[in-house]
Amino acid sequence: MNTLGQRILKLRKDKKLARDTLGAKIGVSKTSIKNWEDDENPPKLEYLQAIADYFDCSVEYLTHGATDGDNFKKIQDKPVRRAPVLNFVQAGAFCEYHDDAISDESEPVIGDCGPNVYWIKLEGNSMEPDFESGELVLIDPDMQPNPADYVIALRKGEKAVTFKKWRPRGFDEATGEEYSQLIPSNPDFPIIDSRFIPFSICGVAVQRNQVLRK
């Protein structure tokens, strides 16, 4: 059960509920339940809480699969808030100017995260199979990367943003300057080397369905 939709489906099946029955319990249509279970789109925060209350589990269990041992009964409460969802263009502007996030769309954030976190909606297939296009990843712009962290990087002099794994490489023998690389998961895409394509790190990935960085 790796996804939110799969966990909702299991909870419903375990109680032997039809989709329309569950929908009536929490105030949505059976089509909404189907879309959630198929991972077409996630429930809004108020419906996540309604599902958690109905099935006597935590919101964290629904979003992350966290348990308290042998079952999914309510675990220690953690803060829940919303963070904006940015596309790559919006993220580029945010990284360059550090403006407030320019988005009317938002999604829940579970647990203690930095005050300026935002979700990035991934584009393209350079990070497949580890990440899929359209997936949401939570970025902390105030966190410094460690080796093998996934990061959002901004190309110098542009607003072009990319999402890759970060790898420091030490010091260049010719110039003595420190350099690093951005590594795609898909081998069909090139490695980006800061010696030839300068970039700056403007955020570290900290959440998706699982926690990426504590």
C-alpha positions as CSV (number, residue, x, y, z in Angstrom):
1,M,0.0,0.0,0.0
2,N,2.3,2.7,-1.2
3,T,-0.1,5.4,-2.2
4,L,-2.8,7.4,-0.4
5,G,-5.4,6.0,-2.8
6,Q,-4.5,2.4,-2.0
7,R,-4.8,3.1,1.7
8,I,-8.2,4.6,1.3
9,L,-9.3,1.7,-0.8
10,K,-8.1,-0.8,1.8
11,L,-9.9,1.0,4.6
12,R,-13.1,1.0,2.6
13,K,-12.8,-2.7,1.6
14,D,-12.0,-3.7,5.2
15,K,-15.3,-2.1,6.3
16,K,-17.1,-3.6,3.3
17,L,-18.4,-0.2,2.3
18,A,-19.6,0.8,-1.2
19,R,-18.1,4.0,-2.6
20,D,-21.5,5.8,-2.5
21,T,-21.9,4.7,1.2
22,L,-18.5,6.1,2.1
23,G,-19.1,9.3,0.1
24,A,-22.4,9.8,2.0
25,K,-20.6,9.5,5.3
26,I,-18.1,12.3,4.5
27,G,-20.1,14.4,2.2
28,V,-18.7,13.7,-1.3
29,S,-19.8,11.8,-4.4
30,K,-18.8,8.2,-5.2
31,T,-16.9,9.6,-8.2
32,S,-14.7,11.6,-5.8
33,I,-14.0,8.4,-3.9
34,K,-13.1,6.6,-7.1
35,N,-10.8,9.4,-8.1
36,W,-9.1,9.4,-4.7
37,E,-8.7,5.6,-4.8
38,D,-7.3,5.7,-8.3
39,D,-4.8,8.4,-7.3
40,E,-6.3,10.7,-9.9
41,N,-6.3,13.6,-7.4
42,P,-5.8,13.7,-3.6
43,P,-8.6,14.7,-1.2
44,K,-8.5,18.2,0.2
45,L,-7.4,18.7,3.7
46,E,-10.9,18.8,5.2
47,Y,-11.8,15.5,3.5
48,L,-8.6,13.9,4.6
49,Q,-9.5,14.7,8.1
50,A,-13.1,13.4,7.6
51,I,-11.7,10.1,6.2
52,A,-9.3,9.8,9.1
53,D,-12.0,10.5,11.7
54,Y,-14.4,8.0,10.1
55,F,-11.9,5.2,10.0
56,D,-10.3,6.1,13.3
57,C,-6.8,6.6,11.9
58,S,-4.5,9.6,11.5
59,V,-4.1,11.9,8.6
60,E,-0.5,11.0,8.6
61,Y,-1.4,7.3,8.1
62,L,-3.4,8.3,5.0
63,T,-0.7,10.5,3.5
64,H,2.5,8.6,4.6
65,G,1.4,5.1,5.7
66,A,2.8,5.8,9.2
67,T,1.6,3.4,11.9
68,D,1.9,3.0,15.7
69,G,2.9,-0.6,15.6
70,D,0.5,-3.5,14.7
71,N,-2.3,-1.3,13.4
72,F,-3.0,2.2,12.1
73,K,-4.8,3.6,15.1
74,K,-4.3,7.2,15.9
75,I,-0.7,8.1,16.5
76,Q,0.8,11.2,18.1
77,D,-0.8,14.3,16.6
78,K,1.4,16.3,14.3
79,P,0.7,19.8,12.8
80,V,-1.1,19.9,9.6
81,R,-1.1,23.0,7.4
82,R,-1.2,23.9,3.7
83,A,1.6,25.0,1.4
84,P,1.3,26.5,-2.1
85,V,1.8,24.3,-5.2
86,L,4.1,25.9,-7.8
87,N,4.9,24.9,-11.3
88,F,8.5,25.3,-12.6
89,V,7.9,28.8,-13.9
90,Q,6.6,30.0,-10.6
91,A,9.3,28.2,-8.7
92,G,11.9,29.9,-10.9
93,A,10.5,33.3,-9.9
94,F,10.4,32.3,-6.3
95,C,14.0,31.1,-6.3
96,E,15.3,34.2,-8.0
97,Y,13.4,36.9,-6.2
98,H,12.3,35.1,-3.0
99,D,8.8,36.4,-3.5
100,D,5.9,35.0,-1.7
101,A,4.7,31.9,-3.5
102,I,2.6,32.9,-6.5
103,S,-0.2,30.3,-6.5
104,D,-3.8,29.9,-5.6
105,E,-3.4,26.1,-5.3
106,S,-2.3,24.5,-2.1
107,E,-1.9,21.0,-0.6
108,P,-1.6,19.7,3.0
109,V,1.8,19.4,4.7
110,I,2.1,16.9,7.6
111,G,4.6,17.4,10.4
112,D,7.2,20.0,11.3
113,C,8.5,21.7,8.2
114,G,10.1,25.1,7.5
115,P,7.9,28.2,7.3
116,N,8.6,28.7,3.6
117,V,8.0,25.2,2.2
118,Y,6.1,24.8,-1.1
119,W,5.1,21.9,-3.3
120,I,6.6,21.7,-6.8
121,K,4.6,20.0,-9.5
122,L,7.2,17.9,-11.5
123,E,7.4,18.1,-15.2
124,G,9.0,15.9,-17.8
125,N,10.5,12.4,-17.4
126,S,14.1,13.1,-16.5
127,M,13.6,11.7,-13.0
128,E,11.8,8.5,-14.0
129,P,11.5,5.9,-12.6
130,D,12.1,7.5,-9.2
131,F,9.6,10.3,-9.8
132,E,6.8,10.8,-12.3
133,S,5.7,13.8,-14.2
134,G,2.9,15.6,-12.3
135,E,4.0,14.3,-8.9
136,L,4.1,16.7,-6.1
137,V,7.3,17.1,-4.0
138,L,7.7,19.4,-1.0
139,I,10.6,21.8,-1.2
140,D,12.3,23.6,1.8
141,P,14.1,26.7,0.3
142,D,15.8,27.3,3.7
143,M,17.6,23.9,3.9
144,Q,21.1,23.3,2.7
145,P,21.6,20.1,0.6
146,N,23.5,17.0,1.7
147,P,25.1,14.6,-0.8
148,A,22.3,12.6,-2.6
149,D,19.5,15.0,-1.6
150,Y,17.0,15.8,-4.3
151,V,17.0,19.5,-5.0
152,I,15.5,22.3,-7.0
153,A,18.2,24.2,-8.8
154,L,18.2,27.5,-10.7
155,R,20.4,28.0,-13.7
156,K,22.6,31.2,-13.3
157,G,21.1,34.2,-15.1
158,E,17.9,32.4,-16.0
159,K,14.6,31.5,-14.4
160,A,15.0,27.9,-15.6
161,V,14.4,25.5,-12.7
162,T,15.3,21.8,-12.7
163,F,14.7,19.0,-10.2
164,K,17.6,16.5,-9.8
165,K,19.7,14.6,-7.3
166,W,22.6,16.8,-6.0
167,R,26.2,15.4,-5.9
168,P,29.2,17.5,-4.7
169,R,32.4,16.7,-6.6
170,G,35.1,18.5,-4.7
171,F,37.5,21.1,-6.3
172,D,38.3,21.5,-9.9
173,E,42.0,20.9,-10.5
174,A,42.4,23.6,-13.1
175,T,40.6,26.5,-11.3
176,G,40.6,25.3,-7.6
177,E,36.9,26.1,-7.4
178,E,34.4,23.8,-5.8
179,Y,31.9,22.3,-8.1
180,S,28.9,19.9,-8.1
181,Q,26.5,18.0,-10.4
182,L,22.8,17.5,-10.8
183,I,22.0,13.9,-11.6
184,P,18.9,12.7,-13.4
185,S,17.4,9.3,-12.6
186,N,16.7,8.7,-16.3
187,P,20.0,7.8,-18.1
188,D,18.7,9.3,-21.3
189,F,19.2,12.7,-19.8
190,P,22.6,14.4,-19.3
191,I,24.3,15.2,-16.0
192,I,24.5,18.9,-15.3
193,D,27.9,20.0,-14.2
194,S,28.3,23.4,-12.4
195,R,31.6,24.0,-14.2
196,F,29.9,24.2,-17.5
197,I,26.3,25.1,-16.6
198,P,26.4,27.3,-13.5
199,F,23.5,26.8,-11.1
200,S,22.4,27.6,-7.6
201,I,20.5,25.3,-5.2
202,C,17.3,27.0,-4.1
203,G,15.6,24.2,-2.1
204,V,15.8,20.6,-0.8
205,A,13.1,18.0,-1.3
206,V,11.7,16.9,2.1
207,Q,8.4,15.1,1.4
208,R,6.4,13.2,-1.2
209,N,4.4,10.1,-0.2
210,Q,7.3,9.2,2.0
211,V,9.8,11.5,3.9
212,L,12.9,12.2,1.8
213,R,14.8,14.2,4.3
214,K,14.4,14.6,8.1
